[in-house]
């Protein structure tokens, strides 16, 4: 056993560094899973102890590596603590119309108007808030908003909604780490209270994005224009909802999320164009480091594109790897590697540890890891193959390469999409075979030309051809979205299931020896846990206006007036492909399987009583209005031994981003 372990360590030499971001990520996940906020000194204590362990074990290779893992985990845990402590607290927003004023920091184009984000907002005559507020403007808004302007309006505001079901999307946590406190809509047009300051960098960049979006939407129709705005400014809000849904159904949602694919295309275009121009003259080719110059300019192009599109997480990850790749070109070393991906992960986790919970982090890093490991696995096989001698053979090889790339990236990111959105897109490979080359070789090149022509007021010359390519992708997405089972709804995946899948995928990608195949067992276990997960027999929304109950193979839904559309939308996939059937109880009480639904405060014998009113104490288990008021949404599983409850309050715990629940 010892000899086998020694041979395995020797075979995997150089790969153990890749476990450092894994340890850091695991510690950050453990921090976010805590039911209460730990004291700040715990992170400092873990850091001190792990640093002491590393110093004590420095001369012993294996113990030193174990201590390094502990130090990486302690860094992640402590950084998550400090990141949370640095954020200002969430405040309870008053109900009803208020007078809202603040400074415009962001402008978003929606299909039916504009939405602005106000920093340093003030509600009525209250103090200046440390958190931003996002407001949708009226359709008849006449003021052309600019970043940096001070404005005032009469608005209706809403704080983040509680999760629609225990374990569902935590809007409050997203608000907390993005600096938001509330969102709403303006009831009156904006009143200008202060003109925008002259030429600050951030304000100028936001106004530049707004100008680019306005130019595009004035040239192209709403559908193609909305997608062009997304690709060139990073603002996804201008895309019509049905068009966005078609992209999701076809497995092309990543085209609409400016990420590593887009920055890679831009940098590739800059690299090859620069290298082609520099090699047109033999003297330049012989006397200049052409490849290094092209790599440096490509990196600058990527930085500029990232700044223009908002520097979102996937772009930052790509830029981190691109910087390492550029250094690799300068040093004559290998450009793309898992080590570079690990360094990028460490940097992002230390900067913003909460990103590990985001869809973009999970999907982008899993896709890139699978691509690097997947192509490394077939490298020897592909090198033994002779190059095709005909154009048809070359085209077939290119198509196979694209299909393999789509299989790796889509297959690795699919479990995380299923975990986050409870849906699968089975036709992602044919969709990407058509859409990705079209985006890389037609749409984005014309988009970059359009940006260069905008100062000359000639952008339409490039935007119109760009729109042709976008129209072709829109047609493809509409066709694929109409295929049978283009979008498969699945029930929510347990946390244990996605953790097993993530651990198995990581193990499979990190190692080179046959021991890597053990990762398949972990992934199979995660899949088995996901399949075996049992949805609740009853579910009650935080305000009891929505109540779902299982009756045989049906899920019956009882709604009250003013039920939350957000909650109902979130509920659609909890029972997988089983639709929610809206019913009305013909009398004041009705039996739905083992559940008694009642609108009268009278206790009756039942396995479980659910009521949208406050009930008196009953002998059996009860979910009523008072229970959801104190606990949030409640799910119930009815078993032979009794009823098992799970509430939002139990899942969320007492954390800084959770608005206080009423005291029990």
C-alpha positions in Angstrom: 0.0 0.0 0.0 2.8 2.4 0.9 4.7 1.6 -2.3 1.6 2.2 -4.4 0.9 5.5 -2.7 4.5 6.6 -3.3 4.3 5.7 -7.0 1.0 7.6 -7.3 2.5 10.7 -5.6 5.5 10.5 -8.0 3.2 10.2 -11.0 1.1 13.2 -9.9 4.1 15.4 -9.1 3.3 19.0 -9.8 -0.5 18.5 -9.5 -0.9 18.8 -5.8 -0.8 22.6 -6.1 -4.2 22.4 -7.7 -5.7 21.3 -4.4 -5.1 24.7 -2.8 -8.1 26.5 -4.4 -10.2 23.4 -3.7 -9.3 23.7 0.1 -10.0 27.4 0.0 -13.3 26.9 -1.8 -14.4 24.2 0.7 -13.7 26.4 3.7 -15.7 29.3 2.1 -18.6 27.0 1.5 -18.4 25.8 5.1 -18.5 29.4 6.2 -21.6 30.2 4.2 -23.3 27.0 5.5 -23.0 28.1 9.2 -26.3 28.8 10.9 -25.0 31.9 12.7 -22.3 34.4 12.0 -19.0 33.3 13.7 -16.9 35.8 15.7 -14.3 37.6 13.6 -11.5 36.3 15.8 -12.1 32.7 14.7 -10.7 33.4 11.2 -7.6 35.0 12.7 -7.2 32.1 15.1 -7.4 29.5 12.2 -4.9 31.6 10.2 -2.4 31.7 13.1 -2.6 28.0 13.9 -2.3 26.9 10.2 0.7 29.3 9.7 2.3 27.9 12.8 1.7 24.3 11.6 3.3 25.2 8.2 6.3 26.6 9.9 6.7 23.6 12.2 6.4 21.1 9.3 8.5 22.9 6.8 11.2 20.2 6.6 8.8 17.4 6.1 7.3 17.3 2.6 4.0 15.6 3.3 3.2 17.4 6.5 4.2 20.6 4.9 1.7 20.0 2.1 -1.1 19.2 4.6 -0.3 22.4 6.5 -0.4 24.4 3.2 -3.9 23.0 2.6 -4.9 24.1 6.1 -3.5 27.6 5.5 -5.3 27.9 2.2 -8.6 26.8 3.8 -8.0 29.3 6.7 -7.3 32.1 4.3 -10.6 31.4 2.5 -12.6 31.2 5.7 -11.0 34.3 7.2 -11.5 36.3 4.0 -15.1 35.3 3.8 -15.6 36.6 7.4 -13.9 39.9 6.7 -15.7 40.4 3.4 -19.0 40.0 5.2 -18.0 42.3 8.1 -16.9 45.0 5.7 -20.4 45.3 4.1 -22.9 47.8 5.5 -26.0 46.3 7.1 -29.2 45.7 5.3 -32.0 48.1 6.3 -35.8 47.4 6.4 -37.3 49.5 3.6 -40.5 51.4 4.4 -43.7 50.3 2.7 -45.7 52.7 0.6 -44.7 55.5 -1.8 -41.6 57.5 -0.7 -39.5 60.4 -2.0 -36.3 59.0 -3.3 -33.1 60.9 -4.3 -29.6 59.9 -5.1 -26.8 59.8 -7.6 -27.1 57.7 -10.8 -24.3 55.1 -11.0 -25.7 52.7 -13.6 -28.2 52.9 -16.4 -29.7 49.7 -17.9 -31.8 49.5 -21.1 -34.9 47.3 -20.7 -37.2 46.1 -23.5 -39.8 48.6 -22.2 -37.7 51.4 -20.7 -34.8 52.2 -18.5 -33.6 51.2 -15.0 -31.2 53.2 -13.0 -29.1 52.4 -9.8 -28.8 55.2 -7.3 -25.9 55.4 -4.9 -26.0 57.4 -1.6 -29.8 57.4 -1.8 -32.0 59.2 0.6 -35.5 58.1 1.5 -37.9 61.0 2.4 -36.0 63.2 4.9 -33.9 60.3 6.3 -30.1 60.0 6.3 -28.0 59.0 3.3 -28.0 55.3 3.0 -24.8 53.3 2.4 -26.4 50.9 0.1 -27.7 51.5 -3.4 -31.3 51.4 -4.6 -32.4 50.2 -8.1 -35.4 51.9 -9.7 -37.2 51.2 -13.0 -38.2 54.5 -14.7 -41.6 55.4 -16.2 -42.1 54.7 -19.9 -42.8 58.4 -20.5 -39.5 59.5 -18.8 -38.2 62.6 -20.6 -34.9 63.2 -18.8 -32.0 61.5 -20.5 -30.2 60.1 -17.5 -26.5 60.2 -17.2 -24.2 58.6 -14.7 -23.2 61.1 -12.0 -26.4 63.1 -12.1 -28.3 63.8 -8.9 -32.0 63.0 -9.4 -35.2 62.8 -7.3 -38.5 60.9 -7.8 -41.5 59.6 -6.0 -41.1 55.8 -5.9 -42.5 52.5 -4.5 -39.7 50.4 -3.1 -39.4 46.7 -2.1 -36.7 45.0 -0.1 -35.4 41.5 -1.2 -38.0 38.8 -1.1 -37.5 35.9 1.2 -36.7 32.5 -0.5 -39.7 31.1 -2.3 -39.0 27.7 -0.7 -36.6 26.4 1.9 -33.2 26.2 0.2 -34.3 28.3 -2.8 -32.6 31.3 -4.3 -31.5 33.7 -1.6 -32.2 37.2 -3.1 -31.1 38.9 0.1 -27.6 37.4 0.0 -27.2 38.6 -3.6 -28.4 42.1 -2.6 -26.0 42.1 0.4 -22.8 41.4 -1.5 -23.8 43.5 -4.5 -24.3 46.6 -2.4 -28.1 46.8 -3.0 -30.7 47.4 -0.4 -34.0 47.6 -2.4 -35.5 47.9 -5.8 -38.7 49.4 -7.1 -40.3 51.6 -9.7 -40.7 55.3 -10.1 -44.2 56.8 -9.8 -43.2 60.2 -11.2 -40.7 61.4 -13.8 -37.2 62.2 -12.6 -36.3 65.6 -11.3 -32.7 66.7 -11.9 -31.1 68.0 -8.7 -27.4 68.0 -9.7 -25.7 67.9 -13.1 -23.1 65.2 -13.7 -19.5 66.0 -12.8 -17.1 66.4 -15.6 -15.1 63.4 -16.8 -14.6 61.0 -13.9 -13.4 57.7 -15.2 -16.3 55.6 -13.8 -18.9 58.1 -14.8 -17.5 58.5 -18.3 -17.4 54.7 -18.8 -21.0 54.3 -17.8 -22.1 57.1 -20.1 -20.1 55.5 -22.9 -21.9 52.3 -22.4 -25.2 54.2 -22.4 -24.2 55.9 -25.7 -23.2 52.7 -27.3 -26.5 51.0 -26.3 -28.5 54.0 -27.5 -26.7 53.9 -30.9 -27.3 50.2 -31.3 -31.0 50.3 -30.4 -31.5 53.2 -32.8 -30.0 51.2 -35.6 -31.2 47.6 -35.1 -34.6 46.2 -34.2 -35.3 45.4 -30.5 -34.5 41.6 -30.7 -31.1 41.8 -32.6 -30.4 45.2 -31.0 -30.8 43.9 -27.5 -28.3 41.0 -28.1 -25.9 43.5 -29.8 -26.1 45.7 -26.7 -25.3 42.7 -24.5 -22.3 41.7 -26.5 -20.8 45.2 -26.7 -21.8 46.7 -23.3 -22.5 43.7 -21.1 -26.1 44.9 -20.4 -28.4 41.9 -20.7 -31.6 43.7 -19.7 -32.5 45.0 -23.2 -33.2 41.4 -24.6 -36.9 40.6 -24.9 -38.0 37.9 -22.5 -39.2 35.4 -25.1 -36.0 35.7 -27.1 -34.0 35.1 -23.9 -36.1 32.0 -23.1 -35.4 30.6 -26.6 -31.6 31.0 -26.0 -32.0 29.2 -22.7 -34.1 26.4 -24.3 -31.5 25.9 -27.0 -28.6 25.7 -24.5 -27.1 29.0 -25.7 -27.7 31.2 -22.6 -23.9 31.5 -22.4 -23.9 33.6 -25.6 -26.0 36.2 -23.8 -23.8 36.2 -20.7 -20.6 38.1 -21.6 -17.9 35.8 -20.2 -14.7 34.0 -21.0 -15.9 32.9 -24.5 -16.4 36.5 -25.6 -13.2 37.9 -24.1 -11.3 35.0 -25.6 -12.8 35.8 -29.1 -11.9 39.5 -28.7 -8.3 38.7 -27.6 -7.9 36.1 -30.3 -9.0 38.6 -33.0 -6.6 41.2 -31.7 -3.8 38.7 -31.5 -4.2 37.3 -35.0 -4.8 40.6 -36.6 -1.8 42.2 -34.9 0.4 39.2 -35.8 -0.8 39.2 -39.4 0.0 42.9 -39.8 3.4 42.7 -38.2 4.4 39.7 -40.5 3.5 41.6 -43.7 7.0 43.1 -43.7 10.0 40.8 -43.5 12.2 43.3 -41.6 9.6 43.7 -38.8 9.2 39.9 -38.7 13.0 39.4 -38.3 13.7 42.1 -35.8 10.7 42.3 -33.6 9.3 39.8 -31.1 6.0 39.6 -33.1 4.3 36.9 -31.0 5.0 38.7 -27.7 3.8 42.1 -29.1 0.6 40.4 -30.4 0.0 38.8 -27.0 0.5 42.0 -25.1 -1.9 43.9 -27.4 -4.4 41.1 -27.2 -4.3 41.4 -23.4 -4.8 45.1 -23.6 -7.8 44.5 -25.9 -9.2 42.0 -23.4 -8.8 44.5 -20.6 -10.6 47.2 -22.6 -13.4 44.9 -23.5 -13.8 43.8 -19.9 -14.0 47.4 -18.7 -16.6 48.2 -21.4 -18.8 45.2 -20.5 -18.6 45.7 -16.7 -15.7 43.4 -15.7 -18.0 40.6 -14.5 -16.7 37.5 -12.8 -16.2 35.2 -15.9 -14.3 38.0 -17.7 -12.1 38.6 -14.6 -11.3 34.8 -14.6 -10.5 34.9 -18.3 -8.3 38.0 -17.8 -6.5 36.4 -15.0 -5.7 33.3 -17.1 -4.9 35.6 -20.1 -2.4 37.5 -18.1 -0.7 34.2 -17.2 -0.9 33.1 -20.8 0.8 36.4 -21.9 3.6 35.8 -19.4 3.9 32.3 -20.7 4.3 33.7 -24.3 7.0 36.1 -23.1 8.8 33.3 -21.2 8.3 30.7 -24.0 6.3 28.4 -21.6 3.0 26.6 -22.0 0.1 29.0 -22.3 -3.0 27.2 -21.0 -2.8 24.9 -17.9 -4.8 23.9 -14.9 -2.1 25.6 -12.8 -3.1 28.9 -14.4 -6.8 28.2 -13.7 -5.9 27.4 -10.1 -4.1 30.7 -9.7 -7.1 32.5 -11.2 -9.4 30.7 -8.8 -7.3 31.6 -5.8 -7.2 35.3 -6.8 -11.0 35.5 -7.3 -11.8 33.6 -4.1 -9.6 35.9 -2.1 -11.0 39.1 -3.7 -14.7 38.1 -3.6 -15.2 34.8 -1.7 -19.0 34.9 -2.2 -18.6 34.2 -5.9 -18.2 30.5 -5.2 -22.0 30.5 -4.7 -22.7 32.1 -8.0 -23.7 30.3 -11.2 -21.1 32.0 -13.3 -18.2 30.9 -11.1 -19.4 27.3 -10.9 -20.1 26.9 -14.6 -17.2 28.9 -16.0 -14.5 27.2 -13.9 -16.0 23.7 -14.4 -16.1 24.2 -18.2 -12.6 25.5 -18.5 -11.2 22.8 -16.2 -13.0 20.1 -18.3 -11.6 21.7 -21.5 -8.0 21.7 -20.4 -8.2 18.2 -18.8 -10.2 16.8 -21.7 -7.9 18.0 -24.4 -4.9 16.8 -22.4 -6.4 13.4 -22.2 -6.7 13.0 -26.0 -3.5 14.8 -26.8 -1.5 11.7 -27.6 -4.3 10.2 -29.7 -4.8 13.4 -31.7 -1.0 13.7 -32.4 -0.9 10.2 -33.8 -3.7 11.0 -36.3 -2.6 12.2 -39.8 -3.8 15.5 -40.9 -6.7 15.3 -43.5 -5.5 15.7 -47.1 -8.8 17.1 -48.4 -10.9 20.1 -47.5 -13.8 17.9 -46.7 -11.7 16.0 -44.2 -10.4 19.2 -42.6 -14.0 20.5 -42.3 -15.1 17.2 -40.7 -12.2 17.3 -38.2 -13.0 20.9 -37.4 -16.7 20.0 -36.7 -15.6 17.1 -34.5 -13.3 19.4 -32.6 -16.2 21.8 -32.0 -18.5 19.0 -31.0 -15.9 17.7 -28.5 -15.4 21.2 -27.1 -19.1 21.6 -26.7 -19.4 18.2 -25.1 -16.7 19.0 -22.5 -17.8 22.5 -21.6 -21.5 21.8 -21.7 -21.3 18.5 -19.9 -19.1 19.8 -17.1 -21.2 22.9 -16.5 -24.6 21.2 -16.9 -24.8 19.8 -13.3 -24.3 23.3 -11.9 -27.0 24.7 -14.2 -29.3 21.9 -13.1 -28.6 22.7 -9.5 -29.1 26.5 -9.9 -32.0 26.5 -12.3 -33.6 23.1 -12.1 -33.5 22.5 -15.9 -31.5 20.8 -18.6 -31.0 21.6 -22.3 -30.4 18.3 -24.2 -29.6 20.0 -27.6 -26.7 22.1 -26.5 -24.2 20.4 -28.8 -25.9 21.1 -32.2 -26.8 24.6 -31.1 -23.2 25.5 -30.1 -21.9 24.0 -33.3 -23.7 26.7 -35.2 -23.8 29.6 -32.8 -20.2 29.7 -31.5 -18.4 29.9 -34.9 -20.9 32.5 -36.1 -20.3 34.6 -33.0 -16.5 34.3 -33.2 -16.0 34.8 -36.9 -18.9 37.2 -37.9 -20.8 38.8 -35.1 -18.1 40.0 -32.7 -15.7 41.1 -35.4 -18.4 43.3 -36.9 -19.2 44.5 -33.4 -15.6 45.6 -32.8 -15.6 47.4 -36.1 -18.8 49.2 -35.1 -17.2 50.4 -31.9 -14.3 51.8 -33.9 -16.7 53.6 -36.3 -19.0 55.1 -33.6 -16.8 58.3 -33.1 -17.2 58.9 -36.9 -21.0 58.3 -36.7 -20.6 55.4 -39.2 -21.4 52.5 -36.8 -24.5 51.5 -38.9 -22.1 50.2 -41.6 -20.9 47.5 -39.2 -24.0 47.1 -37.0 -26.2 46.1 -39.9 -24.0 43.1 -40.9 -23.6 42.3 -37.2 -27.4 42.2 -37.0 -27.6 39.7 -39.9 -25.4 37.3 -37.9 -27.5 37.8 -34.7 -30.7 37.2 -36.8 -29.3 33.9 -37.9 -28.6 32.8 -34.3 -32.1 33.9 -33.3 -33.5 31.7 -36.1 -31.4 28.8 -34.8 -32.5 29.2 -31.2 -36.2 29.5 -32.2 -35.9 26.3 -34.3 -34.1 24.3 -31.5 -36.4 25.7 -28.8 -39.4 24.2 -30.8 -37.9 20.7 -30.7 -39.5 18.1 -28.4 -38.2 18.3 -24.8 -35.9 21.2 -25.6 -36.1 22.2 -22.0 -36.3 19.5 -19.3 -37.5 20.6 -15.9 -36.0 18.7 -13.0 -36.6 18.8 -9.3 -34.2 20.7 -7.0 -30.9 18.9 -6.4 -29.8 18.4 -2.8 -26.6 20.2 -1.7 -25.0 16.8 -1.0 -25.6 15.7 -4.6 -24.0 18.8 -6.2 -21.1 18.6 -3.7 -20.4 14.9 -4.7 -20.6 15.8 -8.4 -18.3 18.8 -8.0 -15.8 16.8 -6.0 -15.9 14.0 -8.5 -15.4 16.4 -11.5 -12.5 18.1 -9.7 -10.8 14.8 -8.9 -11.3 13.7 -12.5 -9.7 16.9 -13.9 -6.8 17.3 -11.5 -5.0 13.9 -11.7 -3.3 12.2 -14.6 -3.1 8.6 -13.4 -5.9 6.0 -13.6 -6.8 6.9 -10.0 -8.6 9.9 -11.5 -11.4 7.6 -12.6 -12.5 7.4 -8.9 -14.1 10.8 -9.6 -16.7 9.0 -11.8 -17.8 7.1 -8.7 -18.3 10.3 -6.8 -20.2 11.8 -9.7 -22.4 8.7 -9.9 -23.1 9.0 -6.2 -24.1 12.6 -6.6 -26.4 11.7 -9.5 -28.0 8.9 -7.4 -28.6 11.4 -4.6 -30.2 13.8 -7.0 -32.5 11.2 -8.5 -33.5 9.8 -5.0 -34.3 13.3 -3.7 -38.0 13.5 -2.7 -39.9 16.8 -3.2 -42.1 18.0 -0.4 -45.7 16.7 0.0 -46.8 20.3 0.9 -45.3 23.7 0.5 -46.5 27.0 1.9 -45.2 30.4 0.7 -43.9 33.0 3.2 -47.2 34.9 3.2 -49.5 31.8 2.9 -50.9 33.2 -0.3 -49.6 30.1 -2.2 -50.2 26.6 -0.9 -49.2 23.5 -2.9 -50.2 20.0 -1.8 -49.5 16.6 -3.3 -52.6 14.5 -4.2 -51.5 11.2 -5.8 -49.6 12.1 -9.0 -50.9 15.7 -9.0 -49.7 18.8 -7.3 -52.7 21.0 -6.4 -52.2 24.7 -5.9 -54.4 27.0 -3.9 -53.8 30.7 -4.4 -55.0 33.8 -2.5 -55.4 37.3 -3.9 -52.1 39.2 -4.5 -50.0 36.0 -4.5 -46.4 36.6 -5.4 -45.6 36.0 -9.1 -41.9 35.6 -8.2 -42.7 32.8 -5.7 -45.0 31.0 -8.2 -42.4 31.1 -10.9 -39.8 29.6 -8.5 -42.2 26.8 -7.6 -42.7 25.6 -11.2 -39.7 23.2 -11.0 -39.9 21.9 -7.5 -41.7 18.8 -8.5 -39.8 18.4 -11.8 -42.0 18.0 -14.8 -45.2 17.7 -12.8 -47.3 20.8 -13.5 -49.0 22.8 -10.8 -52.8 22.5 -11.1 -54.7 25.4 -9.7 -57.8 24.4 -7.7 -60.4 26.1 -5.5 -61.7 24.4 -2.3 -65.5 24.2 -2.8 -66.1 24.5 0.9 -64.3 26.1 3.8 -62.3 22.9 4.4 -61.2 20.2 2.0 -59.0 17.1 2.2 -56.1 16.8 -0.3 -54.5 13.4 0.3 -53.3 13.4 3.9 -53.4 17.2 4.1 -56.4 19.1 5.4 -56.7 22.6 3.9 -59.0 24.9 5.9 -60.0 28.6 6.0 -61.8 28.3 9.4 -60.0 28.4 12.8 -61.3 25.0 13.8 -59.1 22.0 14.6 -60.0 18.7 12.9 -58.2 15.3 12.8 -55.6 15.2 10.0 -52.0 14.2 9.4 -51.3 17.9 8.6 -53.4 21.0 8.7 -52.6 24.0 6.4 -54.5 27.3 6.8 -53.9 30.8 5.3 -55.2 32.2 8.6 -54.0 32.0 12.2 -55.1 28.7 13.9 -55.6 27.9 17.5 -53.4 25.2 19.1 -54.3 21.8 17.6 -53.4 18.3 18.6 -51.7 17.6 15.2 -49.1 19.5 13.2 -50.3 22.8 11.7 -48.9 25.3 9.2 -50.8 28.6 9.5 -50.3 32.3 8.8 -48.5 32.8 12.1 -46.0 30.0 11.4 -44.9 31.4 8.0 -44.8 34.9 9.4 -42.2 33.7 11.9 -40.4 31.0 9.9 -40.8 32.0 6.2 -41.7 29.4 3.6 -42.3 25.9 5.0 -42.0 22.6 3.3 -43.5 19.4 4.8 -42.8 15.7 4.1 -45.4 13.3 5.4 -43.9 9.9 6.5 -45.3 6.9 8.3 -43.6 8.1 11.5 -44.8 11.7 11.3 -44.4 15.0 9.5 -40.9 16.4 8.8 -40.8 20.2 8.5 -38.1 22.5 6.8 -38.4 26.3 7.0 -36.6 29.2 5.4 -35.5 30.3 8.9 -33.8 27.0 9.6 -32.0 27.0 6.3 -31.0 30.7 6.2 -30.0 30.9 9.9 -29.1 34.2 11.5 -26.7 35.9 9.1 -26.0 39.6 8.3 -27.8 39.3 4.9 -31.0 37.8 6.5 -33.5 40.4 7.5 -34.7 39.6 11.0 -37.5 37.2 11.5 -40.1 38.0 14.1 -39.2 36.5 17.5 -40.8 33.2 18.3 
